[in-house]
Amino acid sequence: MRGYLSSSVGVVCATVLALPLTLPTNPASALGRPAEARPAAPAAPAVPGATQSLPLTPRPGDRTLGPAAEQGLYRPDVRHFSLVGVIWDNPDTELYGRVEVRTRAARDGRWSGWQDVETHNHEHAADPDSAERASGRVRGSTAPLWVGDSNGVEVRVRAEGTGRALDAGAPLPSGLRLELVDPGAAPAAPGRQGARALDPAEPDPSTESPESEPESEQESEPGTANADLAQRGVKQVKPFIGARPKIITRRDWGADETLRERGFVYTKTVKAAFVHHTASGNKYWCSQVPSVIRGIYRYHVLSSGWRDIGYNFLVDRCGNIYEGRAGGMTKPVRGAHTLGFNTNSMGIAVIGTFTNSKPSQNAVKAIARLTAWKLGLYGVNPNGKTYLTSGGGNLYRKGKNVRLNVISGHRDGFATECPGRLLYGQLGTARKTAAKYQGR
């Protein structure tokens, strides 16, 4: 009530001071009554997201004895969703096979062609002995795939190759489920910062050349870029710290903070940056990226069972940078991005799939700007080498001291395709550019 009275008095005072010197033409004002101030238009409320979790069943025609080698689902009429993925019970079980989906667009009812979902995703995870990994909530999962606003889906999962799931020799993991994620909508507060949007009249992003997209503003003023560093009491010995780039915060991309675990987990320092691709496909507008990230966040937490989104930062094809895992952008927040090397490192994910598609130069420059600043806070040369101790993986045994590039690809710490060969091939440029941004 006190706040209401204070604000009401302020409105009345401001209105009186703003009265014109000429005779009023407004009838109410002519009678000596002050005109009422028009209330500001309320911000559009946030629309909570949702996840539909649907169990897969053996495909018709699968007559194999014992566990089925192919499972699937056809649901032509479901609630709206924009991102899909497949999960299963045991996170230690790998899916040796192929996952394909096709979806029906909500806007016109047309079905897409079959799209592959990246199945090898267990290497994007918390370290084996971490509390996050041992929580009992973690499940096996594919990478998420962004499909846009859809209301129908068909999925097929087929065992392939010589590998077998660990569940009693079954060809596929047990408990396969299709996750349909609706990312919801963030509150549209007036003046809210966000990713630079592309003109909807531009060509379909699936066929557009990434280099043709505009580069967003990134850098802040050098004099104030690292004020938060001084507040933390960190002494700057040398000025090899790049300007802090513009970073779209969790609040700005609409993170629902009730989804993640409370509290934060930190490591001692940041010695390296691992670059990833989300493997979520390239069919998105930059104006859609907040929705894409909300979908990935919901999938990581509610479907995969992680404490928060796995990456520390994300980058889109327009060069916009987004805050990832909560805990403070200047701090050494432990992520769940590079199995075995989440300690004393950070994970940067470029949104898209770059096995056969080239990343935009804007995205590569954003990696350079981000690492020049964040690694600079910890006195690290982005074009140098460092040592990290492996927490265990398929390349290095637990406890091995491994020499790595400070800016490494995920595949440098784990045998994986990530971050895609065409993005991996750009990391040398990112290292040199980041060092230049640091003034080296």
C-alpha positions in Angstrom: 0.0 0.0 0.0 2.9 2.4 0.9 4.5 1.8 -2.5 1.1 2.4 -4.2 0.6 5.7 -2.5 4.2 6.8 -3.2 3.8 6.0 -6.9 0.4 7.7 -7.0 1.7 10.9 -5.5 4.6 10.9 -8.0 2.2 10.5 -10.9 0.0 13.4 -9.7 3.0 15.7 -9.0 4.5 14.9 -12.5 1.1 15.6 -14.0 0.7 19.0 -12.3 4.2 20.1 -13.3 3.4 19.2 -16.9 0.2 21.3 -17.1 0.2 23.6 -20.1 0.4 27.4 -19.7 -2.4 27.9 -22.3 -6.1 27.4 -21.6 -6.9 23.7 -21.6 -9.2 22.3 -24.2 -9.8 19.0 -22.4 -13.2 19.2 -20.6 -11.9 17.5 -17.5 -8.9 19.9 -17.3 -11.3 22.9 -17.7 -13.1 21.8 -14.6 -9.8 21.9 -12.7 -9.4 18.1 -12.6 -5.9 16.9 -13.6 -5.9 14.6 -16.6 -5.2 11.0 -15.7 -1.8 9.6 -16.7 -2.1 6.7 -19.1 -0.7 3.6 -17.6 2.2 2.0 -19.5 1.2 -1.0 -21.5 1.9 -4.1 -19.5 4.7 -6.4 -20.6 3.5 -9.6 -22.2 3.6 -12.3 -19.6 6.0 -15.3 -19.9 4.4 -18.4 -21.3 5.7 -21.4 -19.5 7.2 -24.2 -21.6 6.1 -27.9 -21.5 7.5 -31.3 -22.3 5.6 -34.2 -23.6 7.3 -37.5 -22.9 6.0 -40.4 -25.1 7.1 -44.0 -24.8 8.3 -45.7 -28.0 7.0 -49.1 -29.0 8.2 -51.9 -31.4 7.6 -50.9 -35.0 5.0 -52.8 -36.9 6.6 -55.7 -38.8 9.4 -56.2 -36.4 9.2 -60.0 -35.8 12.5 -60.5 -34.2 12.5 -62.8 -31.1 13.4 -61.0 -27.9 13.9 -57.2 -27.6 12.9 -55.3 -30.7 15.7 -53.9 -32.9 13.5 -51.1 -34.1 11.1 -48.9 -32.1 9.0 -45.9 -33.1 6.0 -43.7 -32.7 3.5 -42.0 -35.0 1.4 -39.2 -33.5 -0.2 -36.9 -36.1 -1.9 -34.7 -33.5 0.0 -33.6 -30.4 0.3 -30.3 -28.5 2.7 -27.8 -30.0 6.4 -28.3 -29.7 9.6 -27.0 -31.3 12.4 -29.3 -30.2 12.7 -33.1 -30.1 15.0 -35.7 -28.6 15.1 -39.3 -27.5 16.0 -40.4 -24.0 16.4 -43.8 -22.2 16.8 -45.1 -18.7 20.5 -45.9 -18.3 23.0 -43.0 -19.0 25.8 -45.6 -19.2 24.1 -47.3 -22.1 25.0 -46.0 -25.6 22.5 -46.1 -28.4 24.1 -47.9 -31.3 21.8 -47.1 -34.1 20.0 -44.4 -36.0 17.3 -42.0 -34.9 15.1 -40.3 -37.5 12.2 -37.9 -37.0 9.7 -36.1 -39.3 7.4 -33.4 -38.0 4.3 -31.6 -39.2 4.5 -27.8 -39.3 1.8 -26.1 -37.3 1.4 -23.2 -39.7 0.4 -25.2 -42.8 0.2 -28.8 -41.8 3.0 -30.0 -44.1 5.2 -32.9 -43.1 8.9 -32.5 -43.2 11.3 -35.1 -44.7 13.1 -37.5 -42.4 15.8 -35.8 -40.3 18.6 -37.5 -38.4 19.0 -36.9 -34.7 22.6 -37.1 -33.3 22.7 -40.2 -31.2 26.2 -39.9 -29.7 25.6 -37.4 -27.0 26.8 -39.0 -23.8 30.2 -37.2 -24.1 28.3 -34.0 -23.4 27.9 -34.7 -19.7 29.1 -34.1 -16.2 32.3 -35.9 -15.2 32.0 -39.5 -14.0 32.6 -38.9 -10.3 30.8 -35.6 -10.0 27.7 -35.1 -7.8 25.7 -34.1 -10.9 26.5 -37.3 -12.6 25.7 -39.4 -9.5 22.4 -37.6 -8.7 20.3 -40.6 -9.9 18.3 -38.3 -12.2 20.6 -38.5 -15.2 19.3 -40.4 -18.3 20.8 -41.4 -21.6 19.8 -39.0 -24.4 20.4 -38.0 -28.0 21.2 -34.4 -28.9 18.2 -32.2 -29.2 16.9 -31.2 -32.7 15.2 -27.9 -33.4 12.3 -28.4 -35.7 10.2 -25.3 -35.3 6.6 -25.0 -34.3 5.0 -28.4 -34.9 2.0 -30.4 -33.9 2.6 -33.8 -35.4 5.5 -36.2 -35.2 6.8 -39.6 -36.3 10.0 -41.2 -35.0 11.9 -44.4 -35.8 14.9 -45.8 -33.8 16.8 -48.6 -35.5 19.7 -50.6 -34.1 22.7 -50.7 -36.4 26.3 -51.9 -36.5 28.0 -54.4 -34.2 27.5 -52.4 -31.0 24.9 -53.5 -28.5 23.3 -51.7 -25.6 24.5 -52.8 -22.2 21.0 -53.7 -21.0 21.3 -57.6 -21.1 22.5 -57.6 -24.6 19.4 -55.8 -26.0 19.9 -54.2 -29.4 18.4 -50.9 -28.1 18.5 -49.2 -24.7 15.5 -49.8 -22.4 13.0 -47.1 -21.6 13.2 -45.3 -24.9 11.0 -42.2 -24.9 10.4 -39.3 -27.3 10.7 -35.9 -25.7 8.7 -33.1 -27.4 9.7 -29.7 -26.0 7.7 -26.5 -26.1 10.2 -23.8 -25.1 7.4 -21.4 -24.1 7.7 -17.6 -24.5 9.9 -15.2 -22.5 8.2 -12.1 -21.1 8.4 -9.3 -23.7 9.4 -6.5 -21.3 9.8 -3.0 -23.0 13.4 -2.4 -24.0 14.4 -6.0 -23.2 17.7 -6.8 -24.9 17.8 -9.8 -27.2 19.5 -11.4 -30.1 19.6 -9.3 -33.3 16.7 -10.5 -35.3 16.7 -11.3 -39.0 14.1 -9.9 -41.3 11.4 -12.5 -41.6 11.3 -11.7 -45.4 14.8 -13.1 -45.8 15.4 -16.6 -47.3 14.8 -19.8 -45.4 17.8 -20.1 -42.9 18.3 -23.7 -44.0 19.4 -22.6 -47.5 20.9 -19.2 -46.6 24.6 -18.5 -46.6 25.6 -17.8 -43.0 28.1 -15.2 -44.1 25.3 -13.0 -45.5 23.9 -12.3 -42.1 24.6 -9.1 -40.3 27.1 -8.9 -37.4 25.6 -7.8 -34.2 27.2 -5.3 -31.9 29.4 -7.1 -29.4 32.0 -5.1 -27.5 31.5 -2.8 -24.5 33.6 0.2 -23.7 37.1 -1.0 -22.8 37.3 1.3 -19.8 34.3 -0.3 -18.1 34.5 -3.8 -19.6 36.1 -5.5 -16.6 34.7 -3.5 -13.6 33.3 -6.7 -12.2 36.8 -8.2 -12.0 38.0 -5.5 -9.7 34.9 -6.0 -7.5 35.9 -9.6 -7.1 39.3 -8.5 -5.8 41.3 -10.0 -8.7 44.6 -8.2 -9.3 45.3 -7.5 -12.9 49.0 -8.0 -13.4 49.1 -7.5 -17.2 46.5 -5.9 -19.5 46.0 -9.0 -21.6 42.2 -9.0 -21.1 40.0 -8.5 -24.1 37.0 -6.1 -23.9 34.0 -7.7 -22.4 31.6 -8.5 -25.3 27.9 -7.9 -25.2 26.4 -11.1 -23.6 22.7 -11.8 -23.6 21.8 -12.9 -20.1 19.7 -15.8 -18.9 17.0 -13.2 -17.9 17.1 -11.8 -21.4 16.7 -15.1 -23.2 14.0 -16.1 -20.7 15.4 -18.8 -18.5 12.9 -20.3 -16.1 15.1 -20.3 -13.0 12.8 -22.7 -11.2 13.8 -25.6 -13.5 17.5 -25.8 -12.5 19.0 -26.9 -9.2 19.5 -24.2 -6.6 23.0 -23.3 -5.8 26.1 -23.4 -8.1 29.2 -25.5 -8.5 32.6 -23.9 -9.2 36.1 -25.1 -10.1 39.3 -23.3 -9.1 40.1 -21.5 -12.4 39.5 -21.4 -16.1 42.5 -22.7 -18.1 40.8 -23.8 -21.3 37.8 -23.3 -23.5 36.2 -26.3 -25.3 34.2 -25.4 -28.4 31.1 -27.5 -29.3 28.2 -27.5 -31.7 24.8 -28.2 -30.3 24.1 -30.6 -33.2 20.5 -29.2 -33.2 20.4 -28.4 -36.9 20.8 -25.1 -38.8 17.2 -24.3 -39.6 16.7 -21.3 -37.3 16.4 -17.6 -37.4 18.6 -15.6 -35.0 15.4 -14.0 -33.7 14.4 -17.6 -32.6 17.6 -18.3 -30.7 16.2 -17.4 -27.2 13.5 -20.0 -27.9 16.1 -22.5 -29.1 18.1 -22.0 -25.9 15.1 -22.3 -23.7 14.3 -25.6 -25.4 17.9 -26.9 -25.0 17.8 -25.8 -21.3 14.5 -27.6 -20.6 15.8 -30.7 -22.5 19.1 -30.8 -20.5 17.4 -30.3 -17.1 14.1 -32.1 -17.3 14.8 -34.8 -20.0 18.5 -35.5 -19.5 18.4 -34.9 -15.8 21.3 -32.4 -15.5 21.4 -29.6 -12.9 21.3 -26.8 -15.5 22.0 -26.3 -19.2 25.4 -27.9 -19.9 27.3 -25.2 -21.7 28.7 -22.1 -20.0 28.1 -19.9 -23.1 26.3 -20.3 -26.5 26.9 -18.5 -29.8 24.5 -18.1 -32.7 25.2 -17.7 -36.4 24.7 -13.9 -36.2 27.6 -13.7 -33.7 25.4 -13.1 -30.6 26.7 -14.5 -27.3 24.4 -15.9 -24.6 25.0 -16.8 -21.0 24.6 -20.5 -20.4 24.9 -22.3 -17.0 24.1 -20.0 -14.1 26.6 -19.0 -11.5 28.2 -15.8 -12.7 29.7 -15.1 -16.1 33.1 -14.1 -14.7 33.3 -17.1 -12.4 34.7 -20.6 -13.0 31.3 -22.3 -13.2 31.6 -26.0 -13.7 29.6 -27.1 -16.7 28.5 -30.4 -18.2 29.9 -30.2 -21.7 33.1 -32.2 -22.1 33.1 -35.5 -20.3 36.3 -35.9 -18.3 37.4 -32.2 -18.7 34.7 -30.1 -17.1 37.1 -29.1 -14.3 39.0 -25.8 -14.8 37.5 -25.3 -18.2 34.5 -23.6 -19.9 32.3 -24.9 -22.7 31.1 -22.7 -25.6 28.5 -24.2 -27.9 27.8 -22.8 -31.4 24.2 -23.3 -32.2 23.9 -25.6 -35.2 25.5 -28.6 -36.8 28.8 -28.2 -38.5 29.8 -31.6 -39.8 29.0 -30.6 -43.4 27.9 -26.9 -43.0 30.4 -24.1 -42.6 30.0 -21.9 -39.5 29.6 -18.2 -40.1 32.5 -15.8 -39.6 30.4 -13.9 -37.2 30.2 -17.0 -35.0 34.0 -17.6 -35.2 34.6 -13.9 -34.3 32.2 -14.2 -31.3 34.2 -17.2 -30.0 37.4 -15.1 -30.3 35.8 -12.1 -28.5 34.4 -14.2 -25.7 37.6 -16.2 -25.0 39.8 -13.1 -25.2 37.8 -11.6 -22.4 36.9 -14.7 -20.2 40.3 -16.4 -20.5 42.0 -13.0 -20.0 40.3 -12.7 -16.6 42.4 -15.7 -15.6 45.6 -14.7 -17.2 45.4 -17.2 -20.0 46.7 -16.8 -23.6 44.0 -18.1 -26.0 46.7 -19.0 -28.5 48.7 -21.0 -26.0 48.8 -24.5 -24.5 47.7 -25.8 -21.2 47.5 -28.9 -19.1 44.2 -30.5 -17.8 43.8 -33.6 -15.7 41.4 -36.1 -17.2 38.4 -37.2 -15.2 38.1 -40.3 -17.4 36.9 -40.8 -21.0 37.5 -42.8 -24.2 40.7 -40.9 -25.1 42.4 -40.4 -21.8 42.3 -42.5 -18.6 41.3 -40.9 -15.4 44.2 -38.9 -13.8 46.2 -38.4 -16.9 47.7 -35.0 -17.3 46.9 -33.9 -20.9 48.5 -31.1 -22.9 45.8 -29.3 -24.9 45.3 -26.1 -26.9 43.8 -23.4 -24.6 41.0 -23.2 -27.2 40.2 -26.8 -28.0 37.5 -28.6 -29.8 35.4 -31.2 -27.9 37.1 -33.9 -30.0 40.5 -33.0 -28.5 39.3 -34.3 -25.1 37.0 -37.1 -26.3 36.6 -39.2 -29.4 33.6 -37.5 -31.0 32.6 -35.7 -34.1 31.9 -32.5 -32.1 32.2 -29.7 -32.9 31.9 -30.8 -36.5 34.9 -30.9 -38.8 34.1 -27.5 -40.4 33.8 -25.6 -37.1 36.9 -27.5 -35.8 38.8 -26.3 -38.8 38.1 -22.6 -37.8 39.6 -22.9 -34.3 43.1 -21.9 -35.4 41.6 -18.6 -36.6 39.7 -18.2 -33.4 42.9 -18.7 -31.3 44.9 -16.1 -33.3 42.0 -13.6 -33.3 41.4 -14.0 -29.6 45.1 -13.4 -28.8 44.9 -10.2 -31.0 41.9 -9.0 -29.1 43.9 -9.4 -25.9 46.6 -7.2 -27.3 49.2 -10.0 -27.6 
